[in-house]
């Protein structure tokens, strides 16, 4: 599969983002592949749990630079289509009827942090760097916003989205974006402890629990997903969105930095 390894281990399905040369950054092909795999696994009653991890030095560093370059030239219709595909990916992952467990290390930025928000359990290495840094390049974490709010609440999401700073695994643990933090030498052991704990529960109970949670804290419906996609698509083609993407790709500060109070 494009950028994704899939391995079956008994009742466990392991997904490994496999683009280590770009720190497993998401592009349109990987978004589509992961979305389709999530939809397929959702219909397989023999799967008890799904594990999501990243190959190489990082879990997922956000959006791929090549994809961002192409986005800069998209017209409104293509921009919206692209954003809807991302919204569909996060919905497919959040809708999985079985537990989704993330094994996290290195960078988990932007959409990478969004993948944690749709996971049921997140085990992170203590040197992981996380963050919703979109505002610093003139855009916003729109399609992942409903899931982040659902996981950590509106107050914490507001802080993370507006400051757009990078945070440590310990800070993410305090906010509830991460469930376990451990050293590199313990990452797989702690992950296995959590998987073994899940194995003590009945698969039908897990599925019923996730269905109940979905009823009590509903996932965004199609209209809400379109709202988030329209928000990011609109911002991408805005003056600041275009400048931010140019500045990021050119590795320079965006123009608004020079106009901020206290900056020369």
N, C-alpha and C positions, 0 to 999 in steps of 0.2 A: 504493500500500500504506500501511497505517496506520503513520505515523511512520518509514517506511523508503523511501529512494530506491534503485532498482536500475538499474544501467546496464551494458550490455555493450560492452566495448572489445576486439574481437577475441577472443582466448582468455582475457581478463580479465573478471571480474565485479566491479563496484564496488558495495559496499553503503554507503550514507550514512545514519546515524541522523539523522532529520530532525524533531527536536522542539527547535529552538534556543531557543524561549521558556522551556523548563525545563532547558536545558543538556543536552538529549538524555537525560534521566532515563528509566529503564525503568519502564513500567507493564505491566499484564497484556496489553493489546492489542499493544504493541510486542514483548513477550516471545513471544507466539503468532505474530506476523507473522515475526519473525526466525527462530524455530524452524522454521516451515513453509518459509521460503525456503531455509534451510540444508539441509533434507531434500530439497527439490527439486533444488538445485544438486548435491548429492552424487550424483545419478543421471545427471548430464549429463557424458558423457565428453568433450565438446568444451571444457569449462572447464579451463584450466590453472592458474589462481590466482584467489583471491578477496581483495579489498582491503576492509577495514572502516574507516570513518572517521566523523567527526561533523560536522554542519553547525553554523555559528555559532561561539560563543566556546569551546566545550568538546567533548571527545570524548564522555564520558558521566559525569554527576555522581552516578550511583547510582540509588536508588529514587525514583520520583516522589512528591511530597508528597500528592497526591490519592489515589494508590494506598495510601500508608501510612495515611491517614485511614480508608479503607475497610477495610484489614486489621485495624485496631484493633477493629472490630466483628464480624469474622468468627467463626463458630463453629469448633470443632475440625476438622470435616470440610472446611469451605471453606478453612481455613487450610492444611491438608495438601494439598489439591488445588492451591492456589496455589503452594505450595513445590515440589510435584512438577513443575509446569509450568516453573518456573525451572530445576530440575535437568535437565529434558529439553532446555531450550534450550542449556545449557552442554555437555551430552553431544552434541547435534547438531552444534554448532560444532567441538568437539574431535574428532568422528568424520569430519569432512570428509576425503575421500581426496586432495584437492589442497591445496597450501599456502594457509594463511590468514595474511594480512599486515595488521597493524594500523597505521594512520596516526593518531598520538595528539597531542593538544594540549589546553591548558587543564586542566580537571579530569577525572580518571579515578579515581573513588572507588567503594568498595564493589563493586557489580556491574560498574562500569566497569573497575576493576582486574581483576575476574574475567574480563572479555573479553580482557584482555591475556594472562592465564594460559592461555587455550585457543588463543591464536594461535601460529603457528610462528615468525613474525618480527614484531618490534615496533619501529617507528621513531617516536621521540617528540621533540617540540619541547622545548627545554631549560628552558622555564618550566612544563612540565607538573607538576601536583600529583597524587600518587597516594596510595592508602592503603586499608586494610581497617579502617574506623572503626566497625564495627558494635557492638563491646563498649561503646562510649561512649554508645550509646542502648539498652543493655540486651539486645542480641541477639547473634548470632554469624554469621560468614561461613561458613555450613554447606554450602550447595549448591556453592559454588565451591572449598571446601577441598581436595577431591581433586586438582583441576587446579593449584592453587597449589603444593601439595606436590610434585606431579609436575614442575612447572617449576623451583622454586627449592629444594626439599628441606624436610624437616620442621623443621630448626633455624631456618631463616630464616622459615618460615611461622609457627612458634611465636612468634617475636619480633614479627612484624608483626601477628598476630591479637591477642596479649595487650596489647601497647602501644597498638594501635589508633590510632597517630599518622599524621600526614600526612608523606609523604616526597617528596623532590625527584626529578626525572628522573635526576640523577646517582647518587643512592642506589639507585634502582631498577635502574639499569644495573649497579652493583656487585653487586647481589643476583641479577641474571639475569632480572628481570621484564621488562626492556627490553633490546633488542639494539643500538640506535643512538640517540644523542642529538645533536641539532644545533639551530642557531638557526632562527628562523622563516623566514629567507630561504633556508635550505638544506633545509627539510623535504621539499618535493616533489622536489627534485633527488636527495636521498639515497634517498627512496622509489623513485624511478625507477631508480636504480642497483641497488637490491636486486631490483626486478622484472625488470630486464634480465639480472641474474645468474641468476635463476630460469629465465628464458627460454632460457638456454644448456643447461639440463638437459632430458632427455627426460621428458615428462609421465608416461610409464609408470614411469620410475625414481622419480619423486617419489611416485607412488601406492604403488609397492612399498616404498619407504623408510618411508612413513607406516604402512603395514600392518605392517612389521617392527617399527617402534618401538612400535606398539600391542600387539604380541605380547610384546615384551620389557618394556614398562612399561604394563601393561593399564589401560585406562580403567575407571572404576567401573561395575560391572554394575548390573542393575536393583535388586537387594537393597541395594547400597551407596548408590545414588541415593536410595532410599526412606529409608534410615537418615539421610542428611543432611537430607532434607526433613522427616522427623519431628523432628529436632533443632531446626531453626529454627521449625517450627510450634509445638512445645512451649514454646520460649523466648518466642515472641511473646505467648502467652497467660499467661505467668508474671507475677507481681507486678512484677518488675523490667522485664520486657519491656514491659508496659503503661505503667508509669511512664516508662520511657525514651522510648517513642514519644510520650506526652503531652508530656513536657518538650521534646522536639525540635520538635514541632509548635507548642508555645507559646513557643518560643525562650527557654527558661530552663534552668538547671542541673537535672539529675535529683536526686531526694531523697537518693540515696546519697552525693552529694558532701559533704553536711554531716556525715556520720557517719565520713568517712575520717580516719585519724590525721593530725594536722597541719593540719586544716582547721577553721575556725571554724564 
